[in-house]
Amino acid sequence: MPFSMSQEEALQKPTRALARFVVETKYEDLPPEVVHEAKRLILDIIGNTLGGGGTELGVIALKYLRMLGGAPECTILSTGEKTSVLNAAYANSRIGDALDATDMILNSAHVGTPVVSSALAFGERSGATGKDLITAVALGFEVGARLAICVATPLMVSGQDVHRNRMPLFEFGSCSAAAKIMGLDEDRMVYAYGFTGANASLMATRWTEAAVLPLTKYGDAGLQASEGGMGALMAQCGITTYDGILDGDHGLWKFRDTGACDFNIMVGDLGKKWYLPENSYKPWTSLRWTHHGLTILTKLVSENDIKAEDIERILVKTAPRGASGRFANKNPIGMVSCEFNQPHAMAMGALGIKRGPLWYAPETMNDPRVRALRDKVDVAVEPRAVECKSWPLEDQIRKRPTSVAITAKGKTFEGYTEYAKGDPWSPETYFTDEDIQAKFRDLASAAHIASTSWRDRMEEIIATVMRLDQVEAADLMRLF
């Protein structure tokens, strides 16, 4: 048994329990399914990052990075440039989030991008093995996921689908990944958490009320990666902090606009229960809430040979939050507004536009065909999604009841789903290795769209990640 703390002690000292779990757990302690899922996650995040480099958000991140400078020790995936470890973690995570194609744990939070970006940067800097990377990603994800879902959202407390400014503690996942690779001991791990939590970013925007979204999202994934790495570095340098930043009624969770904290989820069954296999992947480059509609729409279009020009109307019915303001706006302005928009997602699916940065190219967003299709999309509340307490399985939100009706060719074609493609809880929606690799090819090809040699390199990246336990981190990073 890799974890040497009793459950009773873990509940009393959750910060130290997580620290000890990260420090004590070795590659050999990881279940085979967790090892495999870590490889899949790494490949997915790399693909998202390669695809995001040429977007407006990606260009801004690179411009900022070049202003910072930094010792040439770690690789920017989308360009091959070298920079410092924290700058690399920042840039890769920020760019990896640009297309909003990131994984999602239990319909709650996007943990993977800052964790993988931190592990890759610190792994390259330290000369880590592939097994070291896998272990850091698995443990970083586990900590990040537990902290994301242990807090009760307003939705889970009230049963109503409302939105409030709540930011899960992503930085603790990236801190765990960096610290594991650095080999911090338990006390230094606790201090790393203390520093990270005390300096973690808060969402202080009008995200929940804006009808048109700026390029600033609800949180900066780059900061989530670099702040966690900074905490690990500060602890290595000798910083000390108060013990127990996550503990009890005065824990950091209390200040993150949450209704309650379930410490059994935070630290229960550490080393026995793993959340990485519960992770959902995004087949499309848009808000996860659009994926349930896209799952239905693409199936209806394929099965009934519906052409975009045949469509008279698309009615998407979803949860109240997904039917509000910015999600239903038929005239979204700009990249981020389109990412968080049901009509734009439905137009991309109906037109068969290749997923990736092309969805948010100016010529696509302003295409008359796209505008015409968006105008035909109406968004309403799905009655089966109003009472949110009927959605959970095992006390977590897995289901999102959604229906789509397409009027075309004088008929109405209808579908309903509770899971989206990419969810692991049903055979029909599970994202296979082939699905992961196909998405990687679509997104990564945008990095060097006219290069035949890059396509060969993409296949080498896939093969290297899928046998990461047999190679060194340097063998992967040299491919960029």
C-alpha positions in Angstrom: 0.0 0.0 0.0 1.8 3.2 -1.2 -0.1 5.6 1.1 0.9 5.3 4.8 -1.7 7.7 6.5 -4.8 6.4 8.1 -8.1 7.7 6.8 -8.9 9.3 10.2 -5.6 11.2 10.1 -6.0 12.2 6.5 -9.4 13.8 7.2 -7.9 15.8 10.1 -4.8 16.9 8.0 -5.9 16.9 4.4 -3.1 19.2 3.2 -0.5 16.9 4.6 -2.4 13.8 3.4 -2.2 15.1 -0.2 1.4 16.0 0.2 2.4 12.6 1.6 0.4 10.8 -1.2 2.2 12.7 -3.9 5.6 12.1 -2.3 5.1 8.4 -1.5 3.4 7.2 -4.7 5.8 5.7 -7.3 5.2 4.8 -10.9 5.0 1.1 -9.9 2.0 2.0 -7.6 -0.1 3.4 -10.5 -2.8 1.0 -11.8 -2.3 0.1 -15.5 -5.5 1.9 -16.5 -4.2 5.1 -14.8 -0.9 4.8 -16.7 -2.7 4.4 -20.0 -5.1 7.3 -19.3 -2.1 9.6 -18.4 -0.6 8.9 -21.8 -3.9 9.7 -23.5 -4.2 12.9 -21.5 -0.7 14.0 -22.4 -1.3 13.3 -26.1 -4.6 15.2 -26.0 -3.1 18.3 -24.3 -0.1 18.3 -26.7 -2.6 18.3 -29.6 -4.6 21.1 -28.2 -1.4 23.2 -27.7 -0.1 22.6 -31.2 -3.5 23.6 -32.6 -3.8 26.7 -30.4 -0.5 28.3 -31.4 -1.8 30.1 -34.4 -5.0 31.4 -32.8 -5.5 35.0 -31.6 -5.1 33.9 -28.0 -2.0 31.8 -29.0 -0.3 34.7 -30.7 -0.9 37.0 -27.7 0.6 34.3 -25.4 3.7 34.0 -27.6 4.1 37.8 -27.8 3.9 38.0 -24.0 6.4 35.2 -23.6 8.9 36.8 -25.9 8.7 40.0 -23.9 9.6 38.0 -20.7 12.7 36.4 -22.2 14.1 33.6 -19.9 16.9 31.1 -19.8 16.6 28.7 -22.8 15.9 25.5 -20.9 12.4 24.3 -21.9 10.4 24.0 -25.1 7.4 25.9 -26.4 5.5 23.1 -28.1 3.9 25.2 -30.9 7.1 26.9 -32.1 10.1 24.9 -30.7 11.4 28.0 -29.0 13.3 27.7 -25.7 12.5 29.6 -22.5 12.6 29.3 -18.8 10.7 26.5 -17.0 8.0 28.8 -15.6 7.6 30.7 -18.8 7.3 27.4 -20.8 4.7 26.1 -18.3 2.8 29.3 -18.7 2.9 29.5 -22.5 2.1 25.9 -23.2 -0.8 25.9 -20.8 -2.2 29.2 -22.0 -1.9 28.2 -25.6 -3.3 24.7 -24.8 -6.5 26.3 -23.5 -6.9 28.6 -26.5 -9.2 26.4 -28.5 -11.3 25.4 -25.5 -10.7 21.8 -26.4 -9.5 20.8 -22.9 -10.6 17.7 -20.9 -13.2 18.0 -18.2 -13.5 16.1 -15.0 -17.1 15.2 -14.0 -18.6 18.2 -15.8 -16.8 20.4 -13.2 -13.3 21.5 -14.1 -10.5 21.5 -16.7 -7.6 20.0 -14.8 -5.4 18.5 -17.5 -3.8 21.5 -19.3 -1.9 23.1 -16.4 -0.9 19.7 -15.0 0.5 18.4 -18.3 2.2 21.7 -19.2 3.8 21.9 -15.8 5.0 18.2 -15.9 6.5 18.6 -19.4 8.4 21.8 -18.5 9.8 20.6 -15.3 10.4 17.1 -16.7 12.5 18.6 -19.6 14.4 20.8 -17.2 15.3 18.0 -14.9 16.0 15.3 -17.4 13.1 13.1 -16.3 12.2 9.7 -17.6 8.9 9.0 -19.4 7.8 7.2 -16.3 8.5 10.3 -14.2 6.3 12.3 -16.6 3.5 9.8 -16.4 3.7 9.7 -12.5 3.7 13.5 -12.3 0.7 13.8 -14.6 -1.3 11.1 -12.8 -0.6 12.5 -9.4 -1.1 16.2 -10.4 -4.4 15.3 -12.1 -5.5 13.4 -9.0 -4.9 16.3 -6.7 -6.4 18.8 -9.1 -9.5 16.7 -9.7 -10.1 16.0 -6.1 -9.9 19.7 -5.2 -12.1 20.6 -8.1 -15.0 18.2 -7.1 -14.7 18.1 -3.3 -16.3 21.6 -3.1 -20.1 21.8 -3.5 -21.1 24.0 -6.3 -24.3 26.2 -6.0 -25.8 23.8 -8.5 -25.2 20.8 -6.2 -26.4 22.6 -3.0 -29.6 24.1 -4.4 -30.4 21.8 -7.2 -30.7 24.8 -9.5 -28.5 25.3 -12.6 -27.1 28.7 -11.7 -23.6 30.1 -12.3 -21.4 31.8 -9.8 -17.8 32.9 -9.8 -16.1 29.7 -8.5 -12.6 28.7 -9.4 -11.3 25.2 -8.6 -7.8 25.1 -7.2 -6.1 24.1 -10.5 -2.7 25.4 -9.2 -2.4 22.6 -6.7 -2.4 20.1 -9.6 0.4 21.8 -11.5 2.3 22.3 -8.2 2.0 18.6 -7.4 3.3 17.6 -10.9 6.3 20.0 -10.6 7.1 19.0 -7.1 6.9 15.3 -7.8 9.5 15.7 -10.6 11.7 17.9 -8.4 11.6 15.2 -5.7 10.4 17.5 -2.8 9.9 15.8 0.6 6.7 15.9 2.5 7.4 19.1 4.5 8.5 20.9 1.4 5.4 19.6 -0.4 3.2 21.1 2.3 5.0 24.4 2.0 4.7 24.3 -1.8 0.9 24.0 -1.3 0.9 26.7 1.2 2.7 29.2 -1.0 0.7 28.2 -4.1 -2.7 28.5 -2.3 -1.8 31.8 -0.7 -0.9 33.3 -4.1 -3.4 31.6 -6.4 -5.4 33.7 -8.9 -9.1 34.4 -8.4 -11.6 35.1 -11.1 -12.4 38.7 -10.8 -14.2 39.4 -14.2 -17.7 39.9 -15.4 -17.6 36.5 -17.0 -20.9 35.3 -15.6 -22.9 38.4 -16.8 -21.2 39.3 -20.1 -23.2 38.7 -23.3 -20.2 39.3 -25.5 -17.0 37.8 -24.2 -13.6 39.4 -24.5 -10.4 37.4 -25.1 -10.0 37.1 -21.3 -11.6 33.8 -20.2 -12.8 33.0 -16.7 -9.3 32.1 -15.7 -5.8 32.0 -17.2 -4.6 28.4 -17.6 -1.1 29.7 -18.1 -1.1 31.2 -14.6 -2.6 28.0 -13.2 0.5 26.1 -14.5 3.2 28.7 -13.6 1.8 29.6 -10.2 1.9 26.0 -9.2 5.4 25.6 -10.5 6.4 28.7 -8.6 5.1 27.2 -5.4 7.2 24.1 -5.9 10.3 26.2 -6.7 9.8 28.4 -3.7 9.5 25.4 -1.4 12.7 24.0 -2.9 14.5 27.3 -2.2 13.5 27.1 1.4 10.2 29.1 1.8 8.0 28.1 4.8 4.3 28.7 5.2 1.6 28.0 7.6 0.7 24.3 7.8 -2.6 23.1 6.5 -3.8 25.6 3.9 -6.7 23.3 2.9 -7.6 22.1 6.4 -10.9 22.4 8.2 -13.4 25.3 8.3 -10.7 27.9 7.6 -9.3 26.1 4.6 -8.7 27.9 1.3 -11.8 26.3 -0.2 -13.9 28.5 2.1 -12.7 31.6 0.2 -13.5 30.2 -3.2 -17.3 30.9 -3.2 -18.2 27.3 -2.4 -21.2 26.0 -0.4 -19.4 23.2 1.4 -16.3 20.9 1.2 -16.4 17.1 1.2 -13.1 16.1 2.8 -13.9 12.4 2.0 -13.7 13.3 -1.7 -10.6 15.5 -1.1 -8.6 12.7 0.6 -10.7 9.6 0.8 -9.2 6.3 -0.6 -6.0 8.0 -1.8 -4.1 5.4 -3.9 -7.3 3.3 -4.2 -9.8 5.5 -5.9 -8.4 7.3 -9.1 -10.3 10.0 -10.9 -8.3 10.1 -14.1 -10.4 7.3 -15.7 -13.5 9.5 -15.0 -12.1 12.3 -17.2 -14.1 13.4 -20.3 -12.4 14.5 -23.5 -13.7 17.1 -26.0 -14.1 15.8 -29.5 -14.9 19.4 -30.7 -13.1 22.7 -30.1 -15.8 24.5 -28.0 -17.5 24.7 -24.7 -18.3 21.3 -23.3 -22.0 22.2 -22.9 -22.2 22.5 -26.7 -21.0 18.9 -27.1 -24.2 17.3 -26.0 -26.0 19.1 -28.8 -23.2 18.4 -31.3 -23.3 14.7 -30.3 -27.0 14.6 -31.3 -26.7 16.9 -34.3 -23.8 15.1 -36.0 -25.6 11.8 -35.6 -28.9 13.1 -37.1 -27.1 14.8 -40.0 -25.1 11.6 -40.8 -28.0 9.1 -40.4 -30.5 11.2 -42.4 -28.1 12.7 -45.0 -29.0 16.2 -44.0 -27.1 19.0 -45.9 -26.5 22.4 -44.4 -28.6 24.0 -47.2 -31.6 21.7 -46.3 -31.8 23.0 -42.7 -34.7 25.3 -41.9 -34.3 25.4 -38.1 -32.3 23.8 -35.3 -33.7 23.8 -31.8 -31.3 23.0 -29.0 -32.8 22.4 -25.6 -30.3 22.2 -22.7 -29.8 23.1 -19.1 -30.9 26.7 -18.0 -27.3 27.9 -17.7 -26.5 26.6 -21.2 -29.5 28.4 -22.7 -28.7 31.8 -21.2 -27.3 35.0 -22.8 -24.0 34.3 -24.4 -24.7 30.7 -25.1 -27.8 31.5 -27.2 -26.6 34.7 -28.9 -27.1 34.3 -32.7 -24.5 37.0 -33.4 -21.4 36.2 -31.3 -18.5 38.5 -31.8 -14.9 37.2 -31.6 -13.2 34.0 -30.9 -14.1 33.5 -27.3 -17.7 34.5 -27.8 -17.9 31.9 -30.5 -16.3 29.2 -28.4 -19.0 29.6 -25.8 -22.0 29.8 -28.2 -24.5 27.1 -29.1 -25.5 28.6 -32.5 -21.9 28.8 -33.7 -21.2 25.2 -32.5 -24.3 23.9 -34.3 -23.3 25.8 -37.5 -19.8 24.2 -37.4 -21.3 20.8 -36.9 -23.9 21.2 -39.7 -21.4 22.6 -42.2 -18.8 19.9 -41.3 -16.0 22.5 -40.6 -12.9 20.7 -39.5 -12.4 21.0 -35.8 -9.6 23.2 -34.7 -8.5 26.8 -35.3 -10.5 27.0 -38.5 -13.7 27.2 -36.3 -12.5 30.7 -35.1 -10.7 32.1 -38.1 -12.2 35.5 -39.0 -13.2 34.2 -42.5 -15.2 31.4 -40.8 -16.9 33.5 -38.1 -17.9 36.0 -40.7 -18.8 33.6 -43.5 -22.4 34.3 -44.8 -23.2 30.6 -44.7 -22.2 30.5 -41.0 -24.1 33.6 -40.2 -27.2 32.2 -41.9 -27.0 28.9 -40.1 -26.5 30.6 -36.7 -29.6 32.6 -37.3 -31.6 29.4 -37.7 -30.5 28.0 -34.3 -32.8 28.6 -31.3 -31.8 27.6 -27.8 -34.3 26.8 -25.0 -34.4 25.1 -21.7 -34.7 21.3 -21.7 -37.5 20.4 -19.1 -35.6 17.2 -18.1 -32.6 19.4 -17.2 -34.3 21.8 -14.8 -34.1 19.7 -11.7 -30.3 19.2 -11.4 -30.5 16.9 -8.5 -31.7 14.2 -10.9 -28.5 14.4 -12.9 -25.8 13.0 -10.5 -24.4 9.5 -10.4 -22.4 8.8 -7.2 -23.0 12.4 -6.0 -21.2 14.0 -9.0 -22.7 15.6 -12.0 -22.3 13.3 -14.9 -25.5 13.8 -16.9 -26.6 16.9 -18.9 -30.0 16.2 -20.4 -30.1 17.7 -23.9 -32.3 17.4 -27.0 -32.0 18.6 -30.6 -34.6 19.0 -33.2 -33.6 19.7 -36.9 -36.2 20.8 -39.3 -35.1 20.0 -42.8 -36.5 18.5 -46.1 -40.0 19.0 -44.8 -39.4 16.8 -41.7 -38.3 17.2 -38.1 -35.5 14.9 -36.9 -35.1 14.7 -33.2 -32.6 13.3 -30.7 -31.9 13.2 -27.0 -28.9 12.4 -24.9 -27.6 12.7 -21.3 -24.0 12.1 -22.2 -21.8 13.7 -24.8 -19.2 12.1 -27.0 -16.0 11.9 -25.0 -17.7 10.9 -21.7 -16.4 7.7 -20.3 -19.6 6.4 -18.7 -21.2 4.7 -21.7 -19.8 2.6 -24.5 -21.4 4.9 -27.1 -19.6 8.0 -25.9 -16.3 6.6 -24.7 -13.4 8.3 -26.5 -11.2 5.5 -27.8 -7.4 5.7 -28.4 -8.3 6.0 -32.1 -10.5 9.0 -31.3 -7.8 10.7 -29.2 -5.3 10.2 -32.0 -7.6 11.4 -34.7 -8.3 14.6 -32.8 -4.6 15.0 -32.2 -3.9 14.8 -36.0 -6.7 17.4 -36.8 -5.4 19.9 -34.3 -1.7 19.3 -34.6 -1.7 19.6 -38.4 -2.6 23.2 -38.0 0.8 23.9 -36.6 2.5 23.4 -39.9 -0.3 23.0 -42.3 1.7 22.8 -45.6 4.5 20.5 -44.3 4.6 16.8 -45.3 7.5 16.2 -42.9 5.4 17.6 -40.1 2.8 14.9 -40.7 5.4 12.3 -40.3 6.6 14.0 -37.1 3.0 14.0 -35.8 2.9 10.2 -36.1 6.2 10.0 -34.3 4.8 12.1 -31.4 1.8 9.8 -31.1 4.0 6.7 -31.0 6.4 8.3 -28.5 3.6 9.3 -26.1 1.9 5.9 -26.3 5.2 4.3 -25.2 6.2 7.0 -22.9 7.0 4.5 -20.2 9.9 3.2 -22.3 11.6 6.5 -23.3 13.0 9.6 -21.7 11.3 13.0 -21.5 14.0 14.3 -23.9 12.9 11.8 -26.5 9.5 13.4 -26.6 10.5 17.1 -26.3 13.1 16.9 -29.1 10.2 16.2 -31.5 9.0 19.8 -31.2 
